Amino acid sequence: MTGTGSSHVSTDRAREERKVLAGTLVGTTIEWYDFFIYAQAAALVLGQLFFAPMGEGGAQLAAWASLGISFLVRPLGAVVAGHLGDRFGRKVVLVFTLVGMGGATAIIGLLPTYAQIGVAAPVLLIFLRLLQGFSAGGEWGGAALMSVEHAPLGKRGLFGAYPQIGVPIGMIVATLFMFGLSTFMTDEQFLTWGWRIPFLFSIVLIGVGYWIRRQVEESPVFAEMARLRQKESAPLGELFRHHRKNVILAALIFAANNAAGYLVIAYFNGYGVNALGMERTQTLIASLLGGVGWLVFTLYGGYLSDKIGRVLTFQIGYGIIILWAIPMWFLLDTASLPLFTLAILVLTVGLGPSYGPQSALYAEMFPARVRYSGVSIGYALGSIVGGAFAPLIAELLLQRTGQSWTIGVYIAVLGLISFVAVSMVPKSLQDSDLHQQEHART
């Protein structure tokens, strides 16, 4: 009887773990689909549709700036999400972020262009982009902690990689959508109305995401996590008084990965089409394959960190990014689809190990009382330092110097900063007790 009872408990636990992993994966995938649809539209059409009076170069810079400005409100989204989660429970936060992101995305698909309503068009676009960023700021921390804190000991890296792979999966879905439209529509059709379709599709994803997350919320494990999050929250003042160093380290650790990642997500598409004269379908194919590589290496990075350590895995990833950041431009500039794709794929070999273990590393860096705020705000600040304006900075460097490899110098410098930051995290934190209220401050 005891053996049968233990078997049932084990089966139930495995089922709940699968629900949690599914909820975090699907939720982050939908959130990032919304985010990446905007990024790809910024690379391809938003400049000429919403910022045309600024001229060709200025319009593209403005489109990249509109992409980056949303990152500025991510920390605010992280703070508000933490407060709502503490006061009203996780359901409110998950619905709030999902509807906020998806609703803003769908409305962008309905916006009139500059030619139709003038300056009101870019103003409304930027407002909706800020709403996207606010919602995204409240999403990641909860998903990351939910997956890591339910992981069996020795599998935190692998479990924590599930919300991480929501990023490349969201990119793949967004890219497939754009690729399909670009394949079956003329450039004129795509520019006139086709670009709106993937934005409007977000309405469907909101319904799907809400249904899946509702299933997770009904499970005992998810309810337990809601109570745990309420107990573990602490005022921001306490976080910054006693754990300021780890918040800064968390931000710097993420900076280079986020910057290089946004080149894959957004910049390479526009660069291939606008600077190299490649077909839009070609650059989308390269981005799609890059997303697949990013997914595979991110999941493997989480797994590897359980075997050789979080810090060493990060160091391997950033070492690859630093070494590849400049040479990859010489492949990209050939405008050959195989070489263009190869350049992106090699970059994802470094992106995976420096992203997959992030959830587990961050969770182990902060004691339970301040963990939710610590990981969310560290992540949000890292997004500002890294990816917020990476495409804009890349475009400025290209316009000022005329040499694409200078963008690689920028990425390599950020990579070195992140490499040093992650090297300052004590390796002794690996597999530490996540339920302790305090651990030695570093």
C-alpha positions as CSV (number, residue, x, y, z in Angstrom):
1,M,0.0,0.0,0.0
2,T,2.8,2.4,0.9
3,G,4.5,1.8,-2.5
4,T,1.2,2.4,-4.3
5,G,0.6,5.6,-2.3
6,S,4.1,6.9,-3.1
7,S,3.6,6.1,-6.8
8,H,0.4,8.2,-6.8
9,V,2.1,11.1,-5.1
10,S,5.0,10.9,-7.5
11,T,2.5,10.8,-10.5
12,D,0.5,13.8,-9.1
13,R,3.7,15.8,-8.5
14,A,4.9,15.1,-12.1
15,R,1.5,16.1,-13.4
16,E,1.6,19.4,-11.5
17,E,5.1,20.1,-12.6
18,R,4.1,19.7,-16.2
19,K,1.2,22.1,-15.7
20,V,3.5,24.7,-14.2
21,L,6.0,24.3,-17.0
22,A,3.3,24.5,-19.6
23,G,1.8,27.6,-18.0
24,T,5.1,29.4,-17.8
25,L,6.2,28.4,-21.3
26,V,2.9,29.2,-23.1
27,G,2.5,32.5,-21.1
28,T,5.9,33.8,-22.0
29,T,5.6,32.6,-25.6
30,I,2.4,34.7,-26.1
31,E,3.8,37.7,-24.3
32,W,7.0,37.7,-26.4
33,Y,5.1,37.0,-29.6
34,D,3.4,40.3,-29.1
35,F,6.7,42.0,-28.3
36,F,8.5,40.5,-31.3
37,I,5.7,41.3,-33.8
38,Y,6.4,44.9,-33.0
39,A,10.1,44.5,-33.3
40,Q,9.9,42.9,-36.7
41,A,7.3,45.5,-37.9
42,A,9.7,48.2,-36.7
43,A,12.4,46.7,-38.9
44,L,10.2,46.4,-42.0
45,V,7.3,49.0,-42.1
46,L,6.7,51.2,-39.0
47,G,9.3,53.8,-40.0
48,Q,7.7,54.6,-43.3
49,L,4.1,54.3,-42.0
50,F,4.4,56.3,-38.8
51,F,7.5,58.5,-39.0
52,A,7.7,59.2,-42.8
53,P,8.3,63.0,-42.4
54,M,11.6,62.4,-40.7
55,G,13.1,61.1,-44.0
56,E,14.3,57.5,-44.8
57,G,17.2,57.4,-42.3
58,G,15.4,59.4,-39.6
59,A,12.2,57.4,-39.9
60,Q,14.1,54.1,-39.3
61,L,15.9,55.6,-36.3
62,A,12.5,56.7,-34.9
63,A,11.1,53.2,-35.4
64,W,14.0,51.7,-33.5
65,A,13.6,54.3,-30.8
66,S,9.9,53.4,-30.4
67,L,11.0,49.8,-30.0
68,G,13.4,50.8,-27.2
69,I,11.3,53.3,-25.3
70,S,9.0,50.6,-23.9
71,F,11.9,49.2,-21.9
72,L,12.0,52.3,-19.8
73,V,8.7,51.4,-18.1
74,R,9.5,47.7,-17.6
75,P,10.8,48.4,-14.0
76,L,7.6,50.1,-13.2
77,G,5.7,47.2,-14.6
78,A,7.7,44.8,-12.4
79,V,7.0,46.9,-9.3
80,V,3.3,47.2,-9.9
81,A,3.0,43.5,-10.8
82,G,4.7,42.5,-7.5
83,H,2.4,44.8,-5.6
84,L,-0.8,43.4,-7.2
85,G,0.5,39.8,-6.8
86,D,1.1,40.4,-3.1
87,R,-2.3,42.0,-2.5
88,F,-4.7,40.3,-4.8
89,G,-2.9,37.0,-5.9
90,R,-1.3,35.7,-9.0
91,K,-4.4,35.4,-11.1
92,V,-4.9,39.1,-11.2
93,V,-1.2,39.7,-12.3
94,L,-1.2,37.0,-15.0
95,V,-4.5,38.2,-16.5
96,F,-3.4,41.8,-16.2
97,T,-0.1,41.2,-18.0
98,L,-1.6,39.0,-20.7
99,V,-4.5,41.3,-21.5
100,G,-2.3,44.4,-21.3
101,M,0.3,43.1,-23.7
102,G,-2.2,41.4,-26.1
103,G,-4.7,44.3,-26.0
104,A,-2.1,46.9,-26.9
105,T,-0.7,44.7,-29.7
106,A,-4.2,44.2,-31.2
107,I,-4.9,47.9,-31.1
108,I,-1.7,48.7,-32.9
109,G,-3.1,46.6,-35.7
110,L,-6.0,49.0,-36.0
111,L,-4.0,52.3,-35.8
112,P,-4.3,54.8,-38.6
113,T,-1.0,55.8,-40.2
114,Y,0.7,59.2,-40.3
115,A,-0.7,59.8,-43.8
116,Q,-4.2,59.3,-42.4
117,I,-4.2,61.3,-39.1
118,G,-0.9,63.0,-38.9
119,V,1.2,63.3,-35.7
120,A,-1.5,61.6,-33.6
121,A,-0.5,58.3,-35.3
122,P,3.1,58.1,-33.8
123,V,1.9,59.5,-30.5
124,L,-0.7,56.7,-30.2
125,L,1.8,54.1,-31.4
126,I,4.3,55.1,-28.7
127,F,1.6,55.1,-26.0
128,L,0.6,51.5,-26.9
129,R,4.3,50.5,-27.1
130,L,4.7,51.8,-23.5
131,L,1.7,49.7,-22.5
132,Q,3.4,46.7,-24.0
133,G,6.6,47.3,-22.0
134,F,4.7,47.9,-18.8
135,S,3.0,44.5,-19.2
136,A,6.2,42.7,-20.2
137,G,7.9,44.0,-17.0
138,G,5.4,42.2,-14.9
139,E,5.6,38.9,-16.7
140,W,9.0,37.4,-16.5
141,G,9.8,37.4,-12.8
142,G,6.7,35.4,-11.8
143,A,7.1,32.8,-14.6
144,A,10.8,32.4,-13.8
145,L,10.4,31.8,-10.1
146,M,7.4,29.6,-10.5
147,S,9.4,27.2,-12.7
148,V,12.6,27.2,-10.7
149,E,11.0,27.0,-7.2
150,H,9.0,23.9,-8.3
151,A,12.1,22.2,-9.8
152,P,13.5,19.1,-8.1
153,L,17.0,19.7,-6.7
154,G,19.6,19.3,-9.5
155,K,17.1,20.3,-12.3
156,R,16.6,24.0,-11.6
157,G,18.5,25.1,-14.6
158,L,16.5,22.9,-16.9
159,F,13.1,23.8,-15.4
160,G,14.1,27.5,-15.4
161,A,14.9,27.3,-19.1
162,Y,11.2,26.8,-19.9
163,P,10.1,30.4,-19.5
164,Q,13.3,31.4,-21.3
165,I,12.6,29.4,-24.4
166,G,9.3,31.2,-24.6
167,V,11.4,34.0,-26.1
168,P,12.7,32.1,-29.1
169,I,9.4,30.3,-29.6
170,G,7.6,33.7,-29.6
171,M,10.2,34.9,-32.1
172,I,9.7,31.8,-34.3
173,V,5.9,32.2,-34.3
174,A,6.1,35.9,-35.1
175,T,8.7,35.3,-37.9
176,L,6.6,32.5,-39.4
177,F,3.7,34.9,-39.5
178,M,5.7,37.6,-41.2
179,F,7.2,35.1,-43.6
180,G,3.9,33.8,-44.6
181,L,2.5,37.3,-45.3
182,S,5.7,38.3,-47.2
183,T,5.5,35.2,-49.3
184,F,1.8,35.4,-50.4
185,M,1.5,39.2,-50.6
186,T,3.0,41.8,-52.8
187,D,5.1,44.5,-51.1
188,E,2.3,47.0,-51.7
189,Q,-0.3,44.7,-50.0
190,F,1.9,44.1,-47.1
191,L,2.7,47.7,-46.6
192,T,-1.0,48.8,-47.0
193,W,-2.8,46.3,-44.8
194,G,-0.9,43.0,-44.5
195,W,1.3,44.1,-41.6
196,R,-1.8,44.5,-39.4
197,I,-2.8,40.9,-39.5
198,P,-0.2,39.5,-37.0
199,F,-1.1,42.3,-34.6
200,L,-4.8,41.5,-34.7
201,F,-4.1,37.8,-34.3
202,S,-3.0,38.6,-30.7
203,I,-6.7,38.6,-29.8
204,V,-6.8,34.9,-30.4
205,L,-3.7,34.3,-28.4
206,I,-5.1,36.2,-25.4
207,G,-8.0,33.7,-25.3
208,V,-5.7,30.7,-25.6
209,G,-3.2,32.0,-23.0
210,Y,-6.0,32.8,-20.5
211,W,-7.5,29.3,-20.8
212,I,-4.1,27.6,-20.3
213,R,-3.1,29.8,-17.4
214,R,-6.5,29.2,-15.8
215,Q,-5.8,25.5,-15.8
216,V,-2.5,26.1,-14.0
217,E,-4.0,28.4,-11.4
218,E,-6.5,25.8,-10.3
219,S,-3.7,23.3,-9.4
220,P,-2.6,23.0,-5.7
221,V,1.0,23.7,-6.6
222,F,0.1,27.0,-8.3
223,A,-2.0,28.0,-5.3
224,E,0.9,27.2,-3.0
225,M,3.2,29.4,-5.1
226,A,0.7,32.3,-4.8
227,R,0.8,32.1,-1.0
228,L,4.6,31.8,-1.0
229,R,5.0,34.9,-3.2
230,Q,2.8,36.8,-0.7
231,K,5.0,35.8,2.2
232,E,8.2,36.5,0.4
233,S,7.6,40.0,-0.8
234,A,9.4,42.8,0.9
235,P,9.5,46.6,0.5
236,L,11.7,47.9,-2.3
237,G,13.7,49.9,0.3
238,E,14.8,46.7,2.0
239,L,15.8,45.2,-1.4
240,F,18.0,48.1,-2.3
241,R,19.4,48.6,1.2
242,H,20.6,45.1,1.7
243,H,20.8,43.5,-1.8
244,R,21.7,46.4,-4.0
245,K,24.8,44.8,-5.3
246,N,23.0,41.7,-6.5
247,V,20.3,43.8,-8.2
248,I,23.1,45.6,-10.1
249,L,24.9,42.4,-10.9
250,A,21.6,40.8,-12.2
251,A,21.1,43.8,-14.5
252,L,24.7,43.7,-15.8
253,I,24.6,39.9,-16.3
254,F,21.6,40.2,-18.6
255,A,22.7,43.3,-20.5
256,A,24.9,41.7,-23.2
257,N,22.6,38.8,-23.9
258,N,19.6,41.2,-24.2
259,A,21.5,43.5,-26.6
260,A,22.8,40.6,-28.8
261,G,19.4,39.0,-28.7
262,Y,17.6,42.1,-30.0
263,L,20.0,42.1,-33.0
264,V,18.6,38.6,-33.8
265,I,15.0,39.6,-33.0
266,A,14.9,42.9,-34.8
267,Y,18.0,44.5,-36.3
268,F,19.3,41.8,-38.7
269,N,16.0,41.7,-40.6
270,G,16.1,45.4,-41.3
271,Y,19.8,45.4,-41.9
272,G,19.6,42.6,-44.5
273,V,16.7,44.3,-46.4
274,N,17.6,48.0,-46.1
275,A,21.4,48.0,-46.1
276,L,22.3,44.8,-48.0
277,G,19.3,44.7,-50.5
278,M,18.3,41.2,-49.6
279,E,14.7,40.0,-50.1
280,R,12.5,40.2,-47.0
281,T,11.7,36.5,-47.2
282,Q,15.4,35.7,-47.1
283,T,16.1,37.6,-43.9
284,L,13.0,36.1,-42.3
285,I,14.2,32.6,-43.2
286,A,17.6,33.5,-41.5
287,S,15.7,34.9,-38.4
288,L,13.5,31.8,-38.3
289,L,16.5,29.4,-38.3
290,G,18.2,31.7,-35.7
291,G,15.1,31.4,-33.5
292,V,15.3,27.6,-33.7
293,G,19.0,27.7,-32.8
294,W,18.3,30.0,-29.9
295,L,15.6,27.7,-28.6
296,V,17.8,24.6,-28.7
297,F,20.9,26.2,-27.2
298,T,18.8,27.9,-24.5
299,L,17.2,24.7,-23.3
300,Y,20.6,23.0,-23.4
301,G,22.2,25.9,-21.5
302,G,19.7,25.4,-18.7
303,Y,20.5,21.7,-18.6
304,L,24.2,22.2,-18.8
305,S,24.1,24.6,-15.9
306,D,22.8,21.8,-13.7
307,K,25.9,19.8,-14.6
308,I,28.8,22.2,-14.7
309,G,27.4,25.2,-12.8
310,R,25.5,28.4,-13.6
311,V,28.5,30.7,-13.6
312,L,30.7,28.6,-15.8
313,T,27.8,28.1,-18.3
314,F,27.3,31.8,-18.5
315,Q,31.0,32.4,-19.0
316,I,31.0,29.9,-21.9
317,G,28.1,31.7,-23.5
318,Y,29.6,35.2,-23.1
319,G,33.0,34.0,-24.3
320,I,31.4,32.8,-27.6
321,I,29.5,36.1,-28.0
322,I,32.7,38.2,-27.3
323,L,34.7,36.2,-29.8
324,W,32.0,36.2,-32.5
325,A,30.6,39.7,-32.2
326,I,32.9,41.3,-34.8
327,P,33.7,38.4,-37.2
328,M,30.0,37.7,-37.8
329,W,29.5,41.0,-39.6
330,F,31.9,39.9,-42.4
331,L,29.5,36.9,-43.0
332,L,26.4,39.0,-42.8
333,D,27.8,41.6,-45.3
334,T,28.1,39.0,-48.0
335,A,24.3,39.2,-48.4
336,S,24.4,35.4,-49.1
337,L,21.5,33.7,-47.4
338,P,23.6,30.6,-46.2
339,L,26.4,32.8,-44.7
340,F,23.9,35.4,-43.3
341,T,22.1,32.5,-41.6
342,L,25.3,30.9,-40.4
343,A,26.4,34.2,-38.8
344,I,23.1,34.3,-36.8
345,L,23.2,30.6,-35.8
346,V,26.7,30.9,-34.4
347,L,25.6,33.9,-32.3
348,T,22.8,31.8,-30.9
349,V,25.3,29.2,-29.7
350,G,26.5,31.9,-27.3
351,L,23.0,33.3,-26.6
352,G,21.7,30.0,-25.3
353,P,24.2,29.3,-22.4
354,S,24.0,33.0,-21.3
355,Y,20.2,32.9,-21.2
356,G,19.0,29.4,-20.4
357,P,20.3,29.3,-16.8
358,Q,19.2,32.9,-16.0
359,S,16.0,32.0,-14.0
360,A,17.9,29.6,-11.8
361,L,20.9,31.9,-11.3
362,Y,18.7,34.9,-10.4
363,A,16.6,32.8,-8.0
364,E,19.7,31.6,-6.2
365,M,21.1,35.1,-6.0
366,F,18.3,36.5,-3.8
367,P,16.9,35.2,-0.4
368,A,13.2,34.3,-0.4
369,R,12.0,37.5,1.3
370,V,13.1,39.7,-1.6
371,R,13.4,37.2,-4.4
372,Y,10.3,38.2,-6.4
373,S,11.3,41.9,-6.5
374,G,15.0,41.2,-6.9
375,V,14.7,39.0,-10.0
376,S,12.0,41.1,-11.7
377,I,13.7,44.5,-11.2
378,G,17.2,43.1,-12.0
379,Y,15.8,41.7,-15.3
380,A,14.0,44.9,-16.1
381,L,17.0,47.1,-15.5
382,G,19.2,44.7,-17.6
383,S,16.7,45.1,-20.4
384,I,17.2,48.9,-20.3
385,V,21.0,48.7,-20.2
386,G,21.1,46.0,-22.9
387,G,18.4,45.5,-25.5
388,A,16.3,48.7,-25.1
389,F,18.2,50.7,-27.6
390,A,20.6,48.1,-29.1
391,P,19.0,48.4,-32.6
392,L,19.0,52.2,-32.4
393,I,22.6,52.2,-31.3
394,A,23.5,49.7,-34.0
395,E,21.8,51.9,-36.7
396,L,23.6,55.0,-35.4
397,L,27.0,53.3,-35.5
398,L,26.3,52.1,-39.0
399,Q,25.2,55.6,-40.2
400,R,28.1,57.4,-38.5
401,T,30.9,55.0,-39.5
402,G,29.6,53.1,-42.5
403,Q,31.3,50.0,-41.0
404,S,29.1,47.3,-39.7
405,W,31.8,45.7,-37.7
406,T,31.7,48.7,-35.3
407,I,28.4,47.3,-34.1
408,G,30.3,44.1,-33.2
409,V,32.7,46.2,-31.0
410,Y,29.7,47.5,-29.1
411,I,28.3,44.0,-28.5
412,A,31.7,42.7,-27.5
413,V,32.2,45.4,-24.9
414,L,28.8,44.7,-23.4
415,G,29.7,41.0,-23.5
416,L,32.9,41.6,-21.5
417,I,30.9,43.7,-18.9
418,S,28.4,40.8,-18.5
419,F,31.2,38.2,-18.3
420,V,32.8,40.1,-15.4
421,A,29.5,40.6,-13.7
422,V,28.5,36.9,-13.7
423,S,32.0,36.0,-12.6
424,M,31.3,37.9,-9.4
425,V,28.4,35.7,-8.4
426,P,29.6,33.1,-5.8
427,K,29.5,29.6,-7.2
428,S,28.5,28.4,-3.7
429,L,25.0,29.7,-4.4
430,Q,24.4,26.8,-6.8
431,D,21.5,24.6,-5.5
432,S,21.2,26.7,-2.3
433,D,18.0,26.5,-0.3
434,L,15.4,28.7,-2.0
435,H,13.1,28.9,1.0
436,Q,15.6,30.5,3.3
437,Q,14.7,34.0,4.3
438,E,18.3,35.3,4.2
439,H,21.7,34.1,3.0
440,A,25.2,35.5,3.2
441,R,25.2,38.9,1.5
442,T,27.7,39.2,-1.3
